[in-house]
């Protein structure tokens, strides 16, 4: 059996998210600023990682809120609650009016 390896690069969301946390922790240490080149490199890496992680998070959120299951969840139920009927139907007014005409 061949073991499949996960995709790397831009598809490796979990690694990028973990690395972003590590970079942010490194940038939070005061001694990092003693070596400006390293601090700048970490700043650039953070920007790159934030772009990927934020884009994937935004797409994930957008997909979740715009999915047909979420957007039309009320339409998927085979049952209608009383609150969904017009008030005159629930009270019987429309039925009474139709017989009294």
DSSP file (Angstrom, degrees, kcal/mol; ACC not computed):
  #  RESIDUE AA STRUCTURE BP1 BP2  ACC     N-H-->O    O-->H-N    N-H-->O    O-->H-N    TCO  KAPPA ALPHA  PHI   PSI    X-CA   Y-CA   Z-CA
    1    1 A X              0   0    0      0, 0.0     2,-0.5     0, 0.0     0, 0.0   0.000 360.0 360.0 360.0 136.6    0.0    0.0    0.0
    2    2 A X        -     0   0    0      1,-0.0     2,-0.5     0, 0.0     0, 0.0  -0.798 360.0-136.2 -94.8 128.1    1.3    3.4   -0.9
    3    3 A X        -     0   0    0     -2,-0.5     2,-0.4     1,-0.0    -1,-0.0  -0.716  18.9-134.7 -83.9 128.2    1.0    6.1    1.7
    4    4 A X        -     0   0    0     -2,-0.5     2,-0.3     1,-0.0    -1,-0.0  -0.655  12.9-143.1 -84.1 135.7   -0.2    9.4    0.4
    5    5 A X        -     0   0    0     -2,-0.4     3,-0.1     1,-0.1     2,-0.0  -0.764  23.1-110.8 -95.2 143.2    1.6   12.5    1.4
    6    6 A X        -     0   0    0     -2,-0.3     6,-0.1     1,-0.1    -1,-0.1  -0.368  42.3 -94.0 -67.7 153.6   -0.4   15.7    2.0
    7    7 A X        -     0   0    0      4,-0.1    -1,-0.1     1,-0.1     2,-0.1  -0.358  42.3-155.1 -63.6 146.2    0.2   18.5   -0.4
    8    8 A X    >   +     0   0    0      3,-0.1     3,-1.5    -3,-0.1     4,-0.1  -0.143  54.7  46.9-101.3-157.2    2.8   21.1    0.6
    9    9 A X  G >  S-     0   0    0      1,-0.3     3,-1.6     2,-0.2     7,-0.1  -0.298 123.7  -6.2  63.4-137.8    3.1   24.7   -0.4
   10   10 A X  G 3  S+     0   0    0      1,-0.3    -1,-0.3     6,-0.0     6,-0.0   0.678 131.8  62.5 -67.8 -16.3    0.1   26.9   -0.3
   11   11 A X  G <  S+     0   0    0     -3,-1.5     2,-2.0     1,-0.2    -1,-0.3   0.613  77.0  90.4 -84.1 -11.0   -2.1   23.9    0.5
   12   12 A X    <>  +     0   0    0     -3,-1.6     4,-2.0     1,-0.2     5,-0.2  -0.459  49.0 159.2 -86.9  68.7   -0.4   23.2    3.8
   13   13 A X  H  >  +     0   0    0     -2,-2.0     4,-2.8     1,-0.2     5,-0.2   0.899  66.9  52.9 -59.4 -48.1   -2.7   25.4    5.8
   14   14 A X  H  > S+     0   0    0     -3,-0.3     4,-2.4     1,-0.2    -1,-0.2   0.905 110.7  47.2 -59.9 -43.4   -2.0   23.8    9.3
   15   15 A X  H  > S+     0   0    0      1,-0.2     4,-2.7     2,-0.2    -1,-0.2   0.902 113.0  49.2 -64.5 -40.4    1.8   24.2    8.9
   16   16 A X  H  X S+     0   0    0     -4,-2.0     4,-2.4     2,-0.2    -2,-0.2   0.899 111.2  49.2 -66.6 -39.7    1.4   27.8    7.8
   17   17 A X  H  X S+     0   0    0     -4,-2.8     4,-1.8     2,-0.2    -2,-0.2   0.918 113.1  47.1 -65.7 -42.8   -0.9   28.6   10.7
   18   18 A X  H  X S+     0   0    0     -4,-2.4     4,-2.1    -5,-0.2    -2,-0.2   0.923 112.4  49.7 -62.8 -44.3    1.5   27.0   13.2
   19   19 A X  H  X S+     0   0    0     -4,-2.7     4,-2.9     1,-0.2     5,-0.2   0.885 106.5  56.2 -64.1 -37.8    4.4   28.9   11.6
   20   20 A X  H  X S+     0   0    0     -4,-2.4     4,-2.4     1,-0.2    -1,-0.2   0.911 107.4  49.1 -59.5 -42.7    2.5   32.1   11.8
   21   21 A X  H  X S+     0   0    0     -4,-1.8     4,-2.0     2,-0.2    -1,-0.2   0.919 112.0  48.7 -62.6 -43.9    2.1   31.6   15.6
   22   22 A X  H  X S+     0   0    0     -4,-2.1     4,-2.5     2,-0.2    -2,-0.2   0.928 111.7  48.6 -61.6 -46.2    5.8   30.9   16.0
   23   23 A X  H  X S+     0   0    0     -4,-2.9     4,-2.7     1,-0.2     5,-0.2   0.908 110.3  51.4 -62.3 -42.6    6.8   33.9   14.0
   24   24 A X  H  X S+     0   0    0     -4,-2.4     4,-1.0    -5,-0.2    -1,-0.2   0.887 110.1  49.6 -62.8 -38.3    4.5   36.2   16.0
   25   25 A X  H  X S+     0   0    0     -4,-2.0     4,-0.6     2,-0.2     3,-0.2   0.914 111.2  49.2 -65.2 -42.4    6.0   34.8   19.2
   26   26 A X  H >< S+     0   0    0     -4,-2.5     3,-1.1     1,-0.2     6,-0.3   0.914 110.4  50.3 -62.6 -42.4    9.5   35.5   17.9
   27   27 A X  H 3< S+     0   0    0     -4,-2.7    -1,-0.2     1,-0.3    -2,-0.2   0.726 103.7  61.2 -69.4 -19.7    8.6   39.0   16.9
   28   28 A X  H 3< S+     0   0    0     -4,-1.0     2,-0.3    -3,-0.2    -1,-0.3   0.637  83.7  94.7 -80.3 -14.4    7.1   39.6   20.3
   29   29 A X  S X< S-     0   0    0     -3,-1.1     3,-1.0    -4,-0.6     4,-0.4  -0.627  73.3-141.0 -80.2 135.0   10.5   39.0   22.0
   30   30 A X  G >  S+     0   0    0     -2,-0.3     3,-1.1     1,-0.2     4,-0.1   0.820  96.0  62.2 -67.1 -31.4   12.4   42.2   22.6
   31   31 A X  G >  S+     0   0    0      1,-0.2     3,-1.6     2,-0.2     4,-0.3   0.680  85.7  75.3 -72.8 -14.5   15.8   40.7   21.7
   32   32 A X  G X  S+     0   0    0     -3,-1.0     3,-1.4    -6,-0.3     7,-0.4   0.833  87.4  62.2 -62.9 -29.8   14.7   40.0   18.1
   33   33 A X  G <  S+     0   0    0     -3,-1.1     3,-0.3    -4,-0.4    -1,-0.3   0.545  84.3  76.3 -76.5  -5.5   15.0   43.8   17.5
   34   34 A X  G <  S+     0   0    0     -3,-1.6     2,-0.6     1,-0.3    -1,-0.3   0.738  98.6  47.3 -72.6 -22.4   18.8   43.6   18.3
   35   35 A X  S <> S-     0   0    0     -3,-1.4     4,-2.2    -4,-0.3     3,-0.4  -0.821  73.0-175.6-118.4  89.7   19.2   42.0   14.8
   36   36 A X  H  > S+     0   0    0     -2,-0.6     4,-2.7    -3,-0.3     5,-0.2   0.816  80.3  57.3 -57.3 -34.9   17.2   44.2   12.4
   37   37 A X  H  > S+     0   0    0      2,-0.2     4,-2.3     1,-0.2    -1,-0.2   0.927 109.9  44.1 -63.4 -43.6   17.8   41.9    9.4
   38   38 A X  H  > S+     0   0    0     -3,-0.4     4,-2.7     2,-0.2    -2,-0.2   0.910 113.3  51.4 -66.9 -41.3   16.3   38.9   11.2
   39   39 A X  H  X S+     0   0    0     -4,-2.2     4,-2.2    -7,-0.4    -2,-0.2   0.906 111.5  47.7 -61.9 -41.7   13.4   41.1   12.5
   40   40 A X  H  X S+     0   0    0     -4,-2.7     4,-2.4     2,-0.2    -1,-0.2   0.905 111.4  50.2 -66.1 -41.0   12.7   42.3    8.9
   41   41 A X  H  X S+     0   0    0     -4,-2.3     4,-2.5     1,-0.2    -2,-0.2   0.917 112.0  47.6 -63.2 -42.7   12.8   38.8    7.5
   42   42 A X  H  X S+     0   0    0     -4,-2.7     4,-2.8     2,-0.2    -1,-0.2   0.880 109.8  53.8 -65.3 -37.1   10.4   37.6   10.1
   43   43 A X  H  X S+     0   0    0     -4,-2.2     4,-2.2     2,-0.2    -2,-0.2   0.907 110.4  46.3 -62.1 -42.4    8.1   40.6    9.4
   44   44 A X  H  X S+     0   0    0     -4,-2.4     4,-2.3     2,-0.2    -2,-0.2   0.910 113.0  49.6 -66.1 -41.8    8.1   39.7    5.7
   45   45 A X  H  X S+     0   0    0     -4,-2.5     4,-2.8     1,-0.2     5,-0.2   0.915 109.7  51.7 -63.1 -42.0    7.4   36.0    6.5
   46   46 A X  H  X S+     0   0    0     -4,-2.8     4,-3.1     1,-0.2     5,-0.2   0.928 109.2  50.0 -59.9 -45.2    4.6   37.0    8.9
   47   47 A X  H  X S+     0   0    0     -4,-2.2     4,-1.9     1,-0.2    -1,-0.2   0.916 112.7  46.9 -59.8 -43.8    3.0   39.2    6.2
   48   48 A X  H  X S+     0   0    0     -4,-2.3     4,-1.8     2,-0.2    -2,-0.2   0.925 114.8  45.6 -64.4 -45.2    3.2   36.3    3.7
   49   49 A X  H  X S+     0   0    0     -4,-2.8     4,-2.9     1,-0.2     5,-0.3   0.898 110.7  53.6 -65.9 -40.9    1.8   33.8    6.2
   50   50 A X  H  X S+     0   0    0     -4,-3.1     4,-2.8    -5,-0.2     5,-0.3   0.893 106.6  53.3 -60.8 -39.3   -1.0   36.1    7.3
   51   51 A X  H  X S+     0   0    0     -4,-1.9     4,-2.0    -5,-0.2    -1,-0.2   0.934 113.9  40.9 -61.6 -46.8   -2.1   36.6    3.7
   52   52 A X  H  X S+     0   0    0     -4,-1.8     4,-2.4     2,-0.2     5,-0.2   0.954 118.9  44.5 -67.0 -50.2   -2.4   32.8    3.1
   53   53 A X  H  X S+     0   0    0     -4,-2.9     4,-2.7     1,-0.2    -2,-0.2   0.919 115.7  47.0 -63.2 -44.9   -4.0   32.0    6.4
   54   54 A X  H  X S+     0   0    0     -4,-2.8     4,-2.9    -5,-0.3    -1,-0.2   0.902 111.6  51.5 -65.0 -40.7   -6.4   34.9    6.3
   55   55 A X  H  X S+     0   0    0     -4,-2.0     4,-2.5    -5,-0.3    -2,-0.2   0.934 113.2  44.1 -61.6 -46.2   -7.4   34.1    2.7
   56   56 A X  H  X S+     0   0    0     -4,-2.4     4,-2.5     2,-0.2    -2,-0.2   0.911 114.3  49.9 -66.5 -41.3   -8.1   30.5    3.5
   57   57 A X  H  X S+     0   0    0     -4,-2.7     4,-2.6    -5,-0.2    -2,-0.2   0.921 112.2  48.1 -61.5 -43.4  -10.0   31.5    6.7
   58   58 A X  H  X S+     0   0    0     -4,-2.9     4,-2.8     2,-0.2    -2,-0.2   0.905 112.7  47.8 -64.1 -42.2  -12.1   34.0    4.8
   59   59 A X  H  X S+     0   0    0     -4,-2.5     4,-2.6    -5,-0.2    -1,-0.2   0.904 112.2  50.0 -64.8 -40.8  -12.9   31.5    2.1
   60   60 A X  H  X S+     0   0    0     -4,-2.5     4,-2.1     2,-0.2    -2,-0.2   0.928 113.6  45.2 -62.8 -45.2  -13.8   28.9    4.7
   61   61 A X  H  X S+     0   0    0     -4,-2.6     4,-2.4     2,-0.2     5,-0.2   0.913 113.3  50.3 -64.1 -43.4  -16.1   31.4    6.4
   62   62 A X  H  X S+     0   0    0     -4,-2.8     4,-1.8     1,-0.2    -2,-0.2   0.903 111.0  48.9 -62.8 -41.9  -17.6   32.5    3.2
   63   63 A X  H  X S+     0   0    0     -4,-2.6     4,-0.6     1,-0.2    -1,-0.2   0.901 111.5  49.8 -64.7 -40.6  -18.3   29.0    2.1
   64   64 A X  H  < S+     0   0    0     -4,-2.1     3,-0.5     1,-0.2    -2,-0.2   0.908 115.5  41.4 -66.4 -41.7  -19.9   28.2    5.5
   65   65 A X  H  < S+     0   0    0     -4,-2.4    -1,-0.2     1,-0.2    -2,-0.2   0.726 120.0  43.6 -81.0 -20.2  -22.2   31.2    5.5
   66   66 A X  H  < S+     0   0    0     -4,-1.8    -1,-0.2    -5,-0.2    -2,-0.2   0.328  82.5 120.6-106.3   8.1  -23.1   30.9    1.8
   67   67 A X  S >X S-     0   0    0     -4,-0.6     4,-3.2    -3,-0.5     3,-0.5  -0.428  71.4-122.9 -71.9 147.7  -23.7   27.2    1.6
   68   68 A X  H 3> S+     0   0    0      1,-0.2     4,-2.1     2,-0.2    -1,-0.1   0.837 111.9  58.1 -58.0 -32.1  -27.1   26.1    0.5
   69   69 A X  H 34 S+     0   0    0      2,-0.2    -1,-0.2     1,-0.2     7,-0.1   0.881 115.5  34.6 -66.9 -36.8  -27.5   24.1    3.7
   70   70 A X  H X4 S+     0   0    0     -3,-0.5     3,-1.0    -6,-0.2     4,-0.2   0.925 120.7  46.5 -81.3 -47.5  -27.0   27.2    5.8
   71   71 A X  H 3< S+     0   0    0     -4,-3.2     3,-0.2     1,-0.2    -3,-0.2   0.861 125.9  28.9 -66.0 -37.7  -28.7   29.8    3.6
   72   72 A X  T >X S+     0   0    0     -4,-2.1     4,-1.0    -5,-0.3     3,-0.9   0.018  78.1 125.2-113.4  27.1  -31.8   27.7    2.9
   73   73 A X  H X> S+     0   0    0     -3,-1.0     4,-0.6     1,-0.3     3,-0.5   0.843  73.7  55.4 -60.0 -33.0  -31.9   25.7    6.1
   74   74 A X  H >4 S+     0   0    0     -3,-0.2     3,-0.6     1,-0.2    -1,-0.3   0.846 105.7  52.9 -67.2 -31.5  -35.5   26.8    6.8
   75   75 A X  H <4 S+     0   0    0     -3,-0.9    -1,-0.2     1,-0.2    -2,-0.2   0.690  99.5  64.3 -76.0 -18.3  -36.6   25.6    3.4
   76   76 A X  H << S+     0   0    0     -4,-1.0     2,-0.3    -3,-0.5    -1,-0.2   0.707  79.5  95.6 -79.9 -18.9  -35.1   22.1    4.0
   77   77 A X    <<  -     0   0    0     -3,-0.6    -3,-0.0    -4,-0.6     0, 0.0  -0.543  63.7-152.6 -75.7 131.8  -37.5   21.3    6.8
   78   78 A X  S    S+     0   0    0     -2,-0.3     2,-0.4     2,-0.0    -1,-0.1   0.575  77.5  76.4 -77.7  -6.6  -40.5   19.3    5.8
   79   79 A X        -     0   0    0      0, 0.0     2,-0.5     0, 0.0    -2,-0.1  -0.836  67.3-153.2-108.3 142.1  -42.4   20.7    8.7
   80   80 A X        -     0   0    0     -2,-0.4     2,-0.1     3,-0.0    -2,-0.0  -0.945  15.4-139.0-112.9 131.2  -43.8   24.2    9.0
   81   81 A X    >   -     0   0    0     -2,-0.5     3,-1.6     1,-0.1     4,-0.5  -0.473  24.8-110.2 -85.4 161.7  -44.2   25.8   12.4
   82   82 A X  G >  S+     0   0    0      1,-0.3     3,-1.5     2,-0.2     8,-0.1   0.859 116.3  63.2 -56.1 -38.1  -47.3   27.8   13.4
   83   83 A X  G 3  S+     0   0    0      1,-0.3    -1,-0.3     7,-0.0     4,-0.1   0.704  96.5  59.3 -65.1 -17.3  -45.2   31.0   13.4
   84   84 A X  G <  S+     0   0    0     -3,-1.6    -1,-0.3     2,-0.1     2,-0.2   0.630  90.2  84.7 -86.1 -14.0  -44.5   30.6    9.7
   85   85 A X  S <  S-     0   0    0     -3,-1.5     2,-0.0    -4,-0.5     5,-0.0  -0.576  94.2 -97.0 -83.8 150.6  -48.3   30.7    8.8
   86   86 A X    >>  -     0   0    0     -2,-0.2     4,-1.8     1,-0.1     3,-0.8  -0.372  35.6-117.1 -61.5 148.0  -50.0   34.1    8.3
   87   87 A X  H 3> S+     0   0    0      1,-0.3     4,-2.4     2,-0.2     6,-0.3   0.844 112.1  56.7 -60.3 -36.5  -51.9   35.1   11.5
   88   88 A X  H 3>>S+     0   0    0      1,-0.2     6,-1.5     2,-0.2     5,-0.9   0.813 107.0  50.2 -68.2 -26.9  -55.3   35.1    9.8
   89   89 A X  H <45S+     0   0    0     -3,-0.8     3,-0.3     2,-0.2    -1,-0.2   0.914 111.1  48.0 -73.4 -43.1  -54.8   31.4    8.9
   90   90 A X  H  <5S+     0   0    0     -4,-1.8    -2,-0.2     1,-0.2    -1,-0.2   0.903 114.9  44.9 -64.0 -41.2  -53.7   30.4   12.4
   91   91 A X  H  <5S-     0   0    0     -4,-2.4    -1,-0.2    -5,-0.2    -2,-0.2   0.650 110.7-120.7 -80.0 -12.9  -56.7   32.2   14.0
   92   92 A X  T  X5S+     0   0    0     -4,-0.7     4,-2.5    -3,-0.3     5,-0.2   0.488  75.4 127.0  88.3   3.0  -59.1   30.8   11.4
   93   93 A X  H  ><S+     0   0    0     -5,-0.9     4,-2.7    -6,-0.3     5,-0.2   0.904  71.7  50.5 -61.0 -42.3  -60.2   34.3   10.3
   94   94 A X  H  > S+     0   0    0     -6,-1.5     4,-1.8     1,-0.2    -1,-0.2   0.881 112.0  47.6 -66.5 -35.4  -59.5   33.6    6.6
   95   95 A X  H  > S+     0   0    0     -7,-0.4     4,-1.4     2,-0.2    -1,-0.2   0.924 112.7  48.8 -68.9 -43.8  -61.6   30.4    6.8
   96   96 A X  H  X S+     0   0    0     -4,-2.5     4,-1.5     1,-0.2     3,-0.3   0.914 111.0  50.9 -61.8 -43.8  -64.5   32.1    8.6
   97   97 A X  H  X S+     0   0    0     -4,-2.7     4,-0.6     1,-0.2    -1,-0.2   0.891 106.5  54.1 -61.7 -40.2  -64.4   35.0    6.0
   98   98 A X  H  < S+     0   0    0     -4,-1.8     3,-0.3     1,-0.2    -1,-0.2   0.820 112.0  44.6 -68.1 -28.7  -64.6   32.6    3.1
   99   99 A X  H  < S+     0   0    0     -4,-1.4    -1,-0.2    -3,-0.3    -2,-0.2   0.733 109.2  55.4 -84.2 -23.1  -67.7   30.9    4.5
  100  100 A X  H  <        0   0    0     -4,-1.5    -1,-0.2     1,-0.2    -2,-0.2   0.463 360.0 360.0 -91.1   0.3  -69.5   34.0    5.4
  101  101 A X     <        0   0    0     -4,-0.6    -1,-0.2    -3,-0.3    -2,-0.1   0.464 360.0 360.0 -80.6 360.0  -69.4   35.6    2.0
